[in-house]
Amino acid sequence: MAHQFRLNGLIRPDNFIDGQRVAAATVLADANPQMPLCCEETLGPVVPLFRFDDEAEAIRAANDTPFGLASYCYSHDVRRIDRVARRLGAGNVGIDEGPLASEAAPFGGVKKSGYGREGSKYGLDDYLSINYLCQGGLE
């Protein structure tokens, strides 16, 4: 699969760190949405790049997935970033930034990428039981 596309980086079967197979950071230029890499939730340092004719097409393609852990957008146009980031269907959106995780920020996906959040005060919600008390007869 990877040999059909222009590669920036390298996926090698002999890359091991502490006995674990690892993939070097890899960018697949000119990827297409039918590639397995683009249809599955890949949790690794592999990024497919796509070309789009307009912003609406890019947003449709980004949201046309059963997964929604994270989306990323990069632009020098602050208005475009705001417009696009608000329309992306993901639990986390990185704007001109790669790393998303912080103990102070809620982290989690939507769709098939998860339910609930970890980190921040919202990460505690799954461990809490909320009770509603209604008492009458008070004067």
C-alpha angles and dihedrals in degrees: 000000000000094000091064091066137056106264130211103186128011139262109205128177092216097059108118132164117185090345094307123116111239135184119224115234104283134187118197108204120204093017121170129221093243094065112109088235088062097044098049133060100258112195100193143082094282120116127184117208121211133190121225134187095218144003095258092055091051092051092047091051093046092052096042094093137091088231131076115170098126143350129189133205129186126192143133089225108090093194091053091049091052093046095047098040092055091054098049113107100220136112091234130029121195114205115199086332137093108202113068104172123104129151088231095055129071111249127194145101140253132222110016091345095081149286127255131011138268125207127034123043089303091064089069095058094086089058096049130087113208118210126194115210120196116181124183133191096055115143 
